[in-house]
C-alpha cells in the first residue's frame, strides 16, 4: 500500500517542502527511513512504534519503507514525526479522510503526546506559499503559527486527537488568527532614571532616530551601560514585516514562548565579552543564528568592548556592511539577516581613568595603547557616533528636578522615522543608516555652507570614504530631528563632532 503525506523541513532560516512517502508490502518485517535522514529522524521509528502502541494500534507486520523526498536534501530534527505517523495510518488504511491539502509538523513522544518544535513560523509561511490549506502543528506552537493569515492552523495535543479528527469522530477546531498587541514600553528601563549626561542622551537619540551605530567611551561609573540599556525604550515600534522577520530567527532558535509567540519590540541583545566567534556570528554543524542575527531589527550591545577577543570583534566588520551573516558548511550555506544598531561601551584604558578630568590614570602609555588597539581602525570606522560619557557631577546626582522621560524622546524619534519612511518609500530602505551609495547624494542635499564645511572636515581630518558617508547620514538624521529638508552647516558640524574621539584616544597608540 502506497501513501503520501506533506511535511516541511528547515535548514537555517529556509524552509523547504518534504513529501513523506510510505510503501507497506509483504516481506520480512522491517521499518526503514530513507531520503538523507539524520540520526534524530531515524530515531523516530522507535518513537512512532511506541506512540502507536499507546493508541492501541499494532505496528504492521510487514516491510515498511518511508522515503523523505526530495531524497538529495538533508532532513534533520524531529519535525517529521507527525507526518510519518500519519503516513503509516494512511498506509494501514486506518484513516480515509483526504489529507492532500494538509501538512504535518511536530514531534511525537512515546506516550503519543505531540511536543513543541522550533522553527514553526518559517515553515508555515512556506506552506502558505505552496498553497497548502491546513497545517497541523503541536498545540504549543499553534498560537505562533496562527500569526500567518491565509492558512488554517490546527493545534494537536496528542496522537489520539489526530486519529479522531481524521476518522470524523471528534473534529479539531482551527486556531483563531493571532493579532499581536501593541508593544508595551512600561516595563522598560527609562531615560528619566539617568541623571545629567544630556549630551550623551542627545547622541543616543540621534542614533535611535537614524539607526546608527554608536560607541560610548568613558570612565567607570559614568553611566555608559545605564544609558545603553535604556535604548529599547526610545526605539520606534517594529512594523509587522519587521516583526515577522525577527520572529522567524527567534523561532528557529527556540526563544519564543506559547504566551508570546511573536516579537513586538525591537530585540536588545547583550552578550558577555567571553562569547565565542560562533556564538556571536552563528555556527554549528547545522548553522544556528548567533547574537548578531538574534538582534536583527534591534540593538546589539557589547559592554566592555575592549575585553572581547579581537578576532571575535573582527567578525562583525562584514555583517555590519552587508547586513547579513553567511555561514558555509559541508551540508550547505545559510544566510541570516542582521540589520542591527551596534552599541559599544568601553573604558579608555585598563584602569579606566585615561583622560579623566580629576583622577589620574595609573596605566603606562604602552598599556593604554595596547588596550585601545583591541579595537581596530576598520571596526572603529563603522561606528557612526563616538560618544564621550563624562563623569557625572554631584549637582546632577543631588538634583531633585525631573529628567526627560523616554516617552518624550521616543516621540521625536518616531517623528524622524516617519520622515525617513516617506523619503524612502518603495526603496526597501528603512532608516538613514541604510542609505545606499546610489541614493546618498539625492537623500542628503546640502546647502553651500554645509558643503564647504564638509569639504574642510574631510581634508582636515583625513576621513575615509566610509567616514564621509557616515557623517553625511548622521547629519541627515540631525536635520530630520530638526524638521529640515536640506542639511545645513550646523548639522554637518554636529555630525563631525561625533567622529572626533578616535583622534583624542586612539592617538595614544602613536
C-alpha positions as CSV (number, residue, x, y, z in Angstrom):
1,X,0.0,0.0,0.0
2,X,1.4,3.4,-1.0
3,X,0.5,6.7,0.6
4,X,2.0,10.3,0.6
5,X,1.8,12.9,3.3
6,X,3.1,16.5,3.1
7,X,5.5,17.9,5.7
8,X,8.0,20.7,5.9
9,X,11.7,20.9,6.8
10,X,14.1,23.6,7.8
11,X,17.7,24.4,7.0
12,X,18.9,27.5,8.7
13,X,16.2,30.1,8.1
14,X,15.0,28.5,4.9
15,X,12.0,26.1,5.0
16,X,11.5,23.5,2.2
17,X,8.7,21.1,1.3
18,X,9.0,17.4,2.2
19,X,6.9,14.6,0.9
20,X,6.7,11.6,3.3
21,X,6.1,8.6,1.1
22,X,5.3,5.2,2.5
23,X,5.2,1.7,1.0
24,X,3.9,-1.2,3.1
25,X,4.4,-4.5,1.4
26,X,4.7,-8.2,2.1
27,X,8.1,-9.3,3.2
28,X,10.5,-9.6,6.1
29,X,9.1,-7.3,8.9
30,X,11.3,-4.1,9.0
31,X,10.9,-0.4,9.2
32,X,13.3,1.8,7.2
33,X,13.6,5.5,6.6
34,X,15.5,6.8,3.6
35,X,16.0,10.2,2.0
36,X,19.1,11.5,3.8
37,X,17.7,11.4,7.3
38,X,19.9,12.4,10.2
39,X,20.1,10.4,13.5
40,X,17.2,12.2,15.1
41,X,14.9,11.4,12.1
42,X,16.0,7.7,12.1
43,X,15.2,7.5,15.8
44,X,11.6,8.5,15.0
45,X,11.0,4.8,14.2
46,X,11.0,3.9,17.9
47,X,9.0,6.9,18.9
48,X,6.3,6.2,16.4
49,X,6.1,2.5,17.3
50,X,5.6,3.4,21.0
51,X,3.1,6.1,20.1
52,X,1.0,3.6,18.0
53,X,1.0,1.2,20.9
54,X,-0.2,4.0,23.2
55,X,-3.2,4.4,20.8
56,X,-3.8,0.6,20.9
57,X,-2.7,0.2,17.2
58,X,-0.4,-2.6,16.3
59,X,2.5,-1.8,14.0
60,X,2.1,-3.7,10.7
61,X,4.0,-7.0,10.4
62,X,5.4,-6.2,7.0
63,X,8.1,-4.4,5.2
64,X,7.6,-0.6,5.8
65,X,9.6,1.8,3.8
66,X,9.5,5.6,4.4
67,X,11.0,7.9,1.9
68,X,11.5,11.6,2.7
69,X,11.5,13.4,-0.7
70,X,13.4,15.2,-2.1
71,X,15.9,12.4,-1.4
72,X,19.0,14.6,-2.0
73,X,18.2,17.2,0.7
74,X,19.4,16.5,4.3
75,X,16.5,16.1,6.8
76,X,17.2,16.9,10.4
77,X,15.3,17.1,13.7
78,X,12.1,15.6,14.9
79,X,9.7,17.8,12.9
80,X,8.7,14.9,10.6
81,X,7.4,12.6,13.3
82,X,3.7,13.6,12.9
83,X,3.9,13.3,9.1
84,X,5.5,9.8,9.3
85,X,2.8,8.8,11.9
86,X,0.1,9.9,9.5
87,X,1.7,8.2,6.6
88,X,1.7,4.9,8.5
89,X,-2.0,5.3,9.4
90,X,-2.8,6.0,5.7
91,X,-0.8,3.1,4.6
92,X,-2.6,0.8,7.1
93,X,-6.0,2.3,5.9
94,X,-6.8,3.4,9.4
95,X,-7.9,6.8,8.1
96,X,-9.6,7.5,4.8
97,X,-10.2,11.3,5.0
98,X,-8.4,13.3,2.4
99,X,-5.1,14.8,3.5
100,X,-3.9,16.2,0.2
101,X,-4.4,19.8,1.3
102,X,-2.7,19.2,4.7
103,X,0.8,19.4,6.1
104,X,2.0,17.9,9.4
105,X,4.9,19.1,11.5
106,X,5.6,18.1,15.1
107,X,7.5,15.6,17.4
108,X,5.7,12.6,18.8
109,X,6.6,11.3,22.3
110,X,6.5,7.7,23.4
111,X,3.0,8.1,25.0
112,X,1.6,9.8,21.9
113,X,1.8,13.4,23.1
114,X,2.7,16.0,20.4
115,X,5.7,18.0,21.6
116,X,6.7,21.6,20.7
117,X,9.2,22.2,18.0
118,X,11.4,25.1,16.8
119,X,11.1,27.0,13.5
120,X,7.3,26.7,13.0
121,X,6.9,30.2,11.7
122,X,9.1,30.0,8.6
123,X,7.6,26.5,7.8
124,X,4.0,27.8,8.0
125,X,5.0,30.8,5.8
126,X,6.3,28.3,3.2
127,X,3.1,26.2,3.5
128,X,1.0,29.3,2.6
129,X,3.3,30.0,-0.4
130,X,2.9,26.4,-1.5
131,X,-0.9,26.7,-1.4
132,X,-1.4,24.3,1.5
133,X,-4.8,25.0,3.2
134,X,-4.3,23.3,6.6
135,X,-1.2,22.8,8.8
136,X,-1.3,20.5,11.8
137,X,1.2,21.6,14.5
138,X,1.8,20.9,18.2
139,X,-0.7,22.7,20.4
140,X,2.1,24.8,22.0
141,X,3.1,26.1,18.6
142,X,-0.4,26.8,17.4
143,X,-0.5,30.5,18.5
144,X,2.8,31.2,16.9
145,X,1.7,29.6,13.6
146,X,-1.6,31.4,13.6
147,X,0.1,34.7,13.1
148,X,0.2,33.8,9.4
149,X,-3.0,34.6,7.5
150,X,-4.3,32.5,4.6
151,X,-3.8,29.1,6.2
152,X,-5.8,27.1,8.8
153,X,-3.8,26.1,11.8
154,X,-4.8,23.1,13.9
155,X,-3.1,22.6,17.3
156,X,-2.7,19.0,18.2
157,X,-2.1,17.8,21.8
158,X,-1.7,14.1,21.2
159,X,-2.0,11.3,18.6
160,X,-5.5,10.3,19.7
161,X,-6.8,13.8,18.8
162,X,-5.2,13.4,15.3
163,X,-6.8,10.0,14.7
164,X,-10.2,11.0,15.9
165,X,-10.1,14.1,13.7
166,X,-9.4,12.1,10.5
167,X,-11.9,9.5,11.4
168,X,-14.6,12.2,11.8
169,X,-15.1,11.1,15.4
170,X,-14.1,14.4,17.1
171,X,-13.2,17.4,14.9
172,X,-10.4,19.7,15.9
173,X,-11.1,23.4,15.6
174,X,-8.8,25.7,13.7
175,X,-6.8,28.1,15.9
176,X,-8.1,31.7,15.7
177,X,-5.8,34.1,13.8
178,X,-3.5,35.8,16.4
179,X,-3.1,39.5,16.2
180,X,-0.3,40.7,18.5
181,X,-0.9,43.6,20.9
182,X,1.0,46.8,20.5
183,X,4.4,46.9,22.1
184,X,4.3,47.7,25.8
185,X,7.1,50.1,26.9
186,X,6.1,50.4,30.5
187,X,8.4,47.6,31.7
188,X,11.5,49.1,30.1
189,X,14.2,51.0,31.9
190,X,13.6,54.7,31.4
191,X,16.0,57.6,30.5
192,X,14.4,59.6,33.3
193,X,16.5,57.4,35.7
194,X,19.7,58.8,34.3
195,X,20.9,62.0,36.0
196,X,22.8,64.5,33.8
197,X,24.5,63.2,30.7
198,X,22.5,65.5,28.4
199,X,25.0,65.3,25.5
200,X,25.2,61.5,25.7
201,X,21.4,61.3,25.7
202,X,21.1,63.6,22.7
203,X,23.7,61.4,20.8
204,X,21.7,58.2,21.6
205,X,18.5,59.9,20.4
206,X,20.2,60.7,17.1
207,X,21.4,57.0,16.9
208,X,17.9,55.7,17.6
209,X,16.3,58.2,15.1
210,X,18.6,57.1,12.2
211,X,19.5,53.5,13.2
212,X,23.2,54.5,13.6
213,X,26.0,52.5,15.4
214,X,27.4,54.3,18.5
215,X,30.4,53.8,20.7
216,X,30.3,55.1,24.3
217,X,33.7,55.8,25.9
218,X,34.1,57.0,29.5
219,X,35.5,56.2,32.9
220,X,33.9,53.6,35.2
221,X,30.6,54.6,36.8
222,X,29.9,57.4,34.3
223,X,26.7,55.7,33.1
224,X,27.7,54.1,29.8
225,X,25.9,50.8,30.4
226,X,23.0,52.5,32.1
227,X,22.4,54.7,29.0
228,X,22.8,51.8,26.5
229,X,20.4,49.5,28.4
230,X,17.7,52.2,28.1
231,X,17.9,52.3,24.3
232,X,14.9,49.9,23.7
233,X,12.7,52.5,25.5
234,X,13.2,55.1,22.7
235,X,13.3,52.9,19.6
236,X,10.4,53.1,17.2
237,X,8.0,50.2,17.1
238,X,8.5,47.3,14.8
239,X,6.4,47.1,11.6
240,X,4.5,43.9,11.1
241,X,7.0,42.8,8.4
242,X,10.0,43.5,10.7
243,X,8.3,41.7,13.5
244,X,7.8,38.6,11.3
245,X,11.5,38.7,10.1
246,X,12.7,39.0,13.7
247,X,10.3,36.3,15.0
248,X,11.5,33.8,12.3
249,X,15.0,34.0,13.7
250,X,13.9,33.6,17.3
251,X,11.5,30.8,16.3
252,X,14.3,28.6,14.9
253,X,16.4,29.4,18.0
254,X,13.6,28.2,20.3
255,X,13.3,31.5,22.1
256,X,9.6,32.0,21.7
257,X,7.0,31.1,24.3
258,X,3.4,30.0,23.8
259,X,2.3,33.2,25.7
260,X,4.4,35.5,23.5
261,X,4.6,33.9,20.0
262,X,5.7,37.0,18.1
263,X,8.3,39.6,18.8
264,X,6.6,43.0,19.2
265,X,9.6,45.1,20.5
266,X,12.9,45.6,18.9
267,X,15.4,43.0,20.3
268,X,18.1,44.0,22.7
269,X,21.0,41.5,23.0
270,X,23.9,42.0,25.3
271,X,26.3,39.0,25.2
272,X,29.1,38.6,27.7
273,X,32.6,39.5,26.5
274,X,33.7,35.9,26.8
275,X,31.4,34.9,23.9
276,X,32.9,32.8,21.1
277,X,33.0,33.7,17.4
278,X,30.3,31.1,16.7
279,X,28.2,32.5,19.5
280,X,28.4,36.0,18.1
281,X,28.1,35.4,14.4
282,X,26.4,31.9,14.4
283,X,27.6,28.4,13.6
284,X,27.3,24.8,14.3
285,X,27.0,21.6,12.2
286,X,23.6,22.8,11.2
287,X,24.3,26.5,11.4
288,X,22.3,28.4,14.1
289,X,21.9,32.1,14.3
290,X,24.3,34.0,16.6
291,X,23.7,37.1,18.7
292,X,24.2,39.4,15.8
293,X,21.2,37.8,14.0
294,X,19.1,37.5,17.1
295,X,19.5,41.3,17.4
296,X,18.1,41.7,13.9
297,X,16.0,44.9,13.6
298,X,17.1,45.8,17.2
299,X,20.2,46.6,19.2
300,X,23.4,44.5,19.8
301,X,25.1,45.9,22.9
302,X,28.7,45.0,23.5
303,X,29.6,46.1,27.0
304,X,33.3,46.3,27.9
305,X,34.1,46.3,24.2
306,X,37.9,46.1,24.6
307,X,37.6,42.9,26.7
308,X,36.1,41.0,23.7
309,X,38.6,38.8,21.8
310,X,39.9,40.8,18.9
311,X,39.3,38.1,16.4
312,X,35.7,37.8,17.6
313,X,35.1,41.5,17.1
314,X,36.6,41.5,13.6
315,X,34.0,39.0,12.5
316,X,31.5,41.9,12.8
317,X,33.1,44.0,10.1
318,X,31.5,42.3,7.1
319,X,28.0,41.7,8.6
320,X,27.8,45.4,9.6
321,X,28.3,46.4,6.0
322,X,26.3,43.6,4.3
323,X,23.5,43.4,6.9
324,X,23.7,39.6,6.8
325,X,25.8,36.7,8.0
326,X,26.7,33.9,5.7
327,X,27.8,30.6,7.2
328,X,29.1,27.9,4.9
329,X,29.2,24.2,5.9
330,X,29.6,21.0,4.0
331,X,25.8,20.4,4.3
332,X,25.1,23.8,2.7
333,X,25.3,27.6,3.0
334,X,23.0,29.6,5.3
335,X,22.5,33.4,5.4
336,X,20.9,35.1,8.4
337,X,19.9,38.8,8.3
338,X,21.4,41.1,10.8
339,X,20.3,44.7,10.3
340,X,21.3,46.0,13.7
341,X,22.3,49.0,15.7
342,X,25.7,48.2,17.2
343,X,26.2,50.0,20.6
344,X,29.6,49.5,22.2
345,X,30.7,50.7,25.6
346,X,34.3,50.8,26.9
347,X,36.8,52.3,29.2
348,X,39.6,54.3,27.7
349,X,42.3,52.2,29.4
350,X,42.7,49.2,31.8
351,X,42.3,51.3,34.9
352,X,39.5,53.3,33.3
353,X,40.8,56.9,34.0
354,X,42.8,57.9,31.0
355,X,41.6,61.4,30.1
356,X,39.6,61.8,33.3
357,X,39.4,65.4,34.4
358,X,40.0,64.7,38.1
359,X,41.5,61.3,38.6
360,X,45.0,60.3,37.4
361,X,45.4,57.3,35.1
362,X,47.9,54.8,36.5
363,X,48.4,52.9,33.3
364,X,51.7,53.2,31.4
365,X,51.3,54.7,27.9
366,X,52.1,51.4,26.3
367,X,49.3,49.7,28.2
368,X,46.8,52.3,27.2
369,X,47.9,51.9,23.5
370,X,47.6,48.1,23.8
371,X,44.2,48.3,25.3
372,X,42.8,50.7,22.7
373,X,44.4,48.7,19.9
374,X,42.0,45.9,20.6
375,X,39.5,48.0,18.6
376,X,40.9,48.1,15.1
377,X,40.7,51.1,12.8
378,X,38.2,49.4,10.3
379,X,35.9,48.4,13.2
380,X,36.1,51.9,14.8
381,X,35.3,53.4,11.4
382,X,32.0,51.5,11.4
383,X,30.7,53.4,14.4
384,X,28.7,56.5,13.2
385,X,28.8,58.2,16.5
386,X,31.7,58.3,19.0
387,X,30.2,59.5,22.3
388,X,32.3,60.6,25.3
389,X,30.5,59.9,28.5
390,X,31.8,62.4,31.1
391,X,31.9,61.7,34.8
392,X,28.6,62.7,36.5
393,X,28.7,65.9,38.5
394,X,27.5,66.0,42.1
395,X,25.0,68.7,41.3
396,X,23.3,66.4,38.7
397,X,23.1,63.5,41.2
398,X,21.7,65.6,44.0
399,X,19.3,67.5,41.8
400,X,15.6,67.0,42.5
401,X,14.5,68.1,39.1
402,X,12.9,65.5,36.8
403,X,14.8,64.2,33.8
404,X,13.1,63.9,30.4
405,X,11.3,60.5,30.2
406,X,11.9,58.0,27.4
407,X,8.3,58.5,26.1
408,X,9.1,62.2,25.1
409,X,12.4,61.1,23.4
410,X,10.6,58.3,21.6
411,X,8.0,60.6,20.2
412,X,10.8,62.7,18.5
413,X,12.5,59.5,17.3
414,X,9.2,58.2,15.8
415,X,8.5,61.6,14.1
416,X,12.0,61.5,12.5
417,X,11.5,57.9,11.3
418,X,8.2,58.8,9.7
419,X,10.0,61.5,7.7
420,X,12.5,58.8,6.6
421,X,9.7,56.3,5.8
422,X,8.2,58.9,3.4
423,X,11.5,59.7,1.8
424,X,12.5,56.1,1.2
425,X,9.0,54.7,0.4
426,X,9.3,51.9,-2.2
427,X,13.1,51.6,-2.0
428,X,13.5,49.0,0.8
429,X,15.5,51.5,2.9
430,X,14.0,51.9,6.4
431,X,16.3,54.4,8.0
432,X,19.1,56.8,7.3
433,X,21.8,54.4,8.4
434,X,20.8,52.1,5.5
435,X,21.0,54.7,2.7
436,X,22.8,53.1,-0.2
437,X,25.6,54.9,-2.1
438,X,23.4,55.5,-5.2
439,X,20.8,57.3,-3.0
440,X,23.2,59.2,-0.8
441,X,23.5,62.5,-2.8
442,X,19.8,62.5,-3.6
443,X,18.8,61.9,0.0
444,X,21.3,64.2,1.6
445,X,21.2,67.6,-0.1
446,X,23.4,70.2,1.5
447,X,23.4,74.0,1.2
448,X,26.6,75.8,0.2
449,X,27.8,76.4,3.7
450,X,27.3,72.8,4.7
451,X,29.0,71.6,1.6
452,X,32.1,73.8,2.3
453,X,32.3,72.7,5.9
454,X,32.1,69.1,4.8
455,X,35.0,69.6,2.5
456,X,37.0,71.3,5.2
457,X,36.3,68.4,7.7
458,X,37.2,65.8,5.1
459,X,40.5,67.4,4.3
460,X,41.5,68.3,7.9
461,X,40.6,65.0,9.5
462,X,41.8,62.8,6.6
463,X,38.5,60.9,6.6
464,X,37.9,57.7,4.7
465,X,35.1,57.4,2.1
466,X,33.1,55.3,4.6
467,X,33.5,58.0,7.3
468,X,32.4,60.7,4.8
469,X,29.2,58.7,4.1
470,X,28.5,58.1,7.7
471,X,28.9,61.8,8.7
472,X,26.5,62.7,5.9
473,X,24.0,60.1,7.1
474,X,24.2,61.3,10.7
475,X,23.8,64.9,9.5
476,X,20.7,63.8,7.6
477,X,19.3,62.3,10.8
478,X,20.0,65.5,12.8
479,X,18.3,67.5,10.1
480,X,15.3,65.2,10.3
481,X,15.0,65.6,14.1
482,X,15.0,69.4,13.5
483,X,12.5,69.1,10.7
484,X,14.9,70.5,8.0
485,X,14.7,69.1,4.4
486,X,18.2,70.4,3.5
487,X,21.3,69.7,5.5
488,X,22.8,72.8,7.0
489,X,26.1,73.8,8.3
490,X,25.2,73.2,12.0
491,X,24.1,69.7,11.1
492,X,27.4,68.8,9.5
493,X,29.3,70.4,12.5
494,X,27.3,68.3,15.0
495,X,27.8,65.1,13.0
496,X,31.6,65.7,12.5
497,X,31.9,66.3,16.3
498,X,30.7,62.8,16.9
499,X,33.7,61.4,14.9
500,X,36.4,63.1,16.9
501,X,37.2,60.7,19.8
502,X,39.4,58.5,17.7
503,X,41.8,61.5,17.5
504,X,41.7,62.0,21.3
505,X,42.1,58.4,22.5
506,X,43.5,56.4,19.6
507,X,46.3,58.8,19.2
508,X,47.7,57.2,22.3
509,X,48.9,54.3,20.0
510,X,51.3,56.6,18.2
